[in-house]
Amino acid sequence: MHLVQTMAYAGEKPWHGIGNRLSAGQSIEEWRRQSGMDWAIEESEVRYITGNNNVGVINAFPEQKVLYRSDTKAPLAVVSKRFKVVQPGEILEFYRDLTAGNGFELETAGVLREGKKFWALARTGQSVTLKGRDRVDGYLLLATACDGTLATTAQFTSVRVVCNNTLSIALGSNAGAIKVPHRSQFDADAVKRQLGITVSAWDGFVARMKALCEVQLAPDAVDDLLRRVLTYSTTESRDDVVNEQALASVRALYAGGGRGTMLASSRGTAWGVLNSVTEYVDHHRRARSDDHRREAAWFGAGAQLKQKAWDEVLSHVG
């Protein structure tokens, strides 16, 4: 089952092979139409019926409201009356000036879970090639949800071209993302000011990637590192338990099964270890569908696992 309901993309076909393909340079309005984001979230008060013998009284529950789609009238969520809605159009509108004058190019946008979550991803124009052949491009992801599962989140992301692995780019103390909770009004200009939309975060990220390519790790060190990363908690044990199945998968990717593993930047290096984890999370980790895996890799447990791996490999940089 696909989580993605509608989607548009420019360039390479996306991970699940569905969506409307757009040529470069399309307008924000065209992206809205083709990505299925040309509707609005509307709201209504919650009502309930009391009584019996087929005689009911309709009552209001003023503390909460129902959110629903303007086009299909399908319900999306029941939320607090203080919940601030971010519209699908606002997510794409965020990129209007960035694509018009700052060198950004929209690459994917779409709707997940019947409209409960939606996102847009744009290439920033920043790129680096490590050790001559290993290209990594910079992106900016903006996503939100109206069912309370995700704050409106803007984050710089890198994509390693050889394997399409994604990794969040840390922004100082912001852990890679600017998050606007739904109790606050989403202010696109304020978020852009916070992000800086500058090369500074990217430059620091490039320096770290290059440093990781120079760190050679002995097999024992690799094994220890992966055992620290690939763990899960159980109710029976106070200590984290190593996920042996995941460990075997990542080891196999690192040993040569992964895409780009044998490039000079990766072979035997901390960068190679990191990409074995990110490839596992993005492409191989157990999930109900490719969409579920991608959602987790961007926003959920998969993203946390990649951040853990990033922190671990950076501890080996001098």
Residue pairs with C-beta under 8 A, 6 or more apart in sequence:
1 288
1 289
2 16
2 18
2 289
2 291
3 112
3 113
3 289
3 291
3 292
3 295
4 16
4 18
4 19
4 110
4 111
4 112
4 291
5 36
5 110
5 111
5 112
5 113
5 114
5 115
6 19
6 20
6 35
6 36
6 37
6 110
6 111
7 14
7 18
7 19
7 20
7 35
7 36
7 108
7 109
7 110
7 111
8 19
8 20
8 21
8 22
8 31
8 34
8 35
8 36
8 108
8 109
8 110
9 19
9 20
9 21
9 22
9 107
9 108
9 109
10 21
10 22
10 23
10 24
10 26
10 105
10 106
10 107
10 108
11 107
13 19
13 21
14 108
15 164
15 290
15 294
16 289
16 290
16 291
16 294
19 108
19 110
20 34
20 35
22 30
22 31
22 34
24 105
26 34
26 106
28 92
28 93
28 95
28 96
28 99
31 37
31 92
31 106
31 109
31 120
32 38
32 88
32 89
32 92
35 92
35 109
35 110
35 111
35 120
36 110
36 111
37 88
37 89
37 91
37 92
37 109
37 110
37 111
37 118
38 88
38 89
39 69
39 70
39 71
39 72
39 88
39 115
40 69
40 70
40 87
40 88
40 89
41 67
41 68
41 69
41 70
41 76
41 85
41 87
41 88
41 115
41 146
42 67
42 68
42 69
42 70
43 65
43 66
43 67
43 68
43 85
44 65
44 66
44 68
45 60
45 61
45 62
45 65
45 66
46 60
46 61
46 64
46 65
46 66
46 78
47 58
47 59
47 60
47 61
48 58
48 59
48 61
49 56
49 57
49 58
49 59
50 56
50 57
50 59
51 57
62 81
63 80
63 81
64 78
64 79
64 80
64 81
65 78
65 79
65 80
65 81
65 83
66 75
66 77
66 78
67 75
67 76
67 77
67 78
67 79
67 83
67 85
67 146
68 74
68 75
68 76
69 76
69 115
74 114
74 115
76 114
76 115
76 116
76 146
76 147
77 116
77 146
77 147
77 148
79 146
79 147
79 148
79 182
82 183
83 148
83 182
83 183
84 182
84 183
84 184
84 185
84 186
85 146
85 182
86 144
86 146
86 152
86 182
86 186
88 111
88 115
88 118
90 186
90 188
91 109
91 118
91 119
91 120
91 142
91 143
91 144
92 106
92 109
92 120
93 188
94 120
94 142
94 154
94 188
94 191
94 192
95 104
95 106
95 120
95 122
95 140
95 142
98 104
98 122
98 140
98 192
98 197
99 105
99 106
99 122
102 125
102 197
103 124
103 125
104 122
104 123
104 124
104 125
104 140
105 122
105 123
105 125
106 120
106 121
106 122
107 121
107 122
107 123
107 139
108 119
108 120
108 121
109 118
109 119
109 120
109 121
110 118
110 119
111 117
111 118
112 118
112 119
112 291
112 295
113 147
115 146
116 145
116 146
116 147
116 149
117 143
117 144
117 145
117 146
117 147
117 149
117 150
117 295
118 143
118 144
118 145
119 141
119 142
119 143
119 144
119 298
120 141
120 142
120 143
121 139
121 140
121 141
121 142
121 157
122 139
122 140
123 137
123 138
123 139
124 137
124 138
124 139
124 140
124 156
124 202
125 138
126 137
126 138
126 199
126 202
127 135
127 136
127 137
127 138
128 135
128 136
128 206
128 209
128 210
129 135
129 136
130 136
130 209
130 210
130 213
130 265
130 271
131 213
131 263
131 264
131 265
132 264
133 263
133 264
133 265
134 160
134 162
134 213
134 260
134 263
134 264
134 265
134 266
135 160
135 161
135 162
136 158
136 159
136 160
136 161
136 209
137 158
137 159
137 161
138 156
138 157
138 158
138 169
138 202
139 156
139 157
139 158
139 159
139 166
140 154
140 155
140 156
140 157
140 195
141 153
141 154
141 155
141 156
141 157
141 298
142 152
142 153
142 154
143 150
143 152
143 153
143 298
143 299
144 150
144 151
144 152
144 153
144 186
146 182
148 182
150 299
151 179
151 180
151 181
151 182
152 179
152 180
152 182
152 186
153 177
153 178
153 179
153 180
153 299
154 177
154 178
154 191
154 195
155 168
155 169
155 171
155 176
155 177
155 178
156 168
156 169
156 171
156 176
156 195
156 201
156 202
156 205
157 166
157 167
157 168
157 169
157 298
158 166
158 167
158 168
158 169
158 205
159 165
159 166
160 167
160 260
160 275
160 278
162 259
162 260
162 263
163 258
163 259
163 260
163 275
163 279
163 283
164 282
164 283
165 275
165 278
165 279
165 282
165 283
166 278
166 282
166 297
166 298
166 306
167 274
167 278
167 306
167 310
168 175
168 176
168 177
168 303
168 306
168 307
168 310
169 176
169 201
169 202
169 205
170 176
170 201
170 205
170 310
171 177
171 178
171 195
171 196
171 201
172 201
174 194
175 307
176 307
178 191
178 194
178 195
180 186
180 187
180 191
208 314
208 317
209 271
211 317
211 318
212 269
212 270
212 271
212 274
212 313
212 314
212 316
212 317
213 264
213 265
213 266
213 269
213 270
213 271
214 269
215 269
215 270
215 271
215 313
215 316
215 317
216 268
216 269
217 225
217 268
217 269
217 270
217 273
217 316
221 316
222 254
222 273
223 251
225 273
225 312
225 313
225 316
226 247
226 250
226 251
226 273
226 277
227 242
227 247
228 312
229 277
229 305
229 308
229 309
229 312
230 242
230 243
230 246
230 247
230 250
230 277
230 305
231 240
231 241
231 242
231 243
232 240
232 241
232 243
233 240
233 241
234 241
246 280
246 285
249 280
249 284
250 276
250 277
250 280
251 276
253 261
253 276
253 279
253 280
253 284
254 261
254 272
254 273
254 276
255 261
256 262
258 266
258 275
258 276
258 279
259 279
260 266
260 275
261 267
261 272
261 275
261 276
265 271
265 272
266 272
266 275
270 313
270 316
270 317
271 313
273 309
273 313
274 309
274 310
274 313
277 305
277 306
277 309
278 306
278 309
281 293
281 296
281 297
281 302
281 305
281 306
282 293
282 294
282 297
282 302
283 293
285 293
285 296
285 297
285 302
287 293
287 296
293 302
296 302
296 303
297 303
297 306
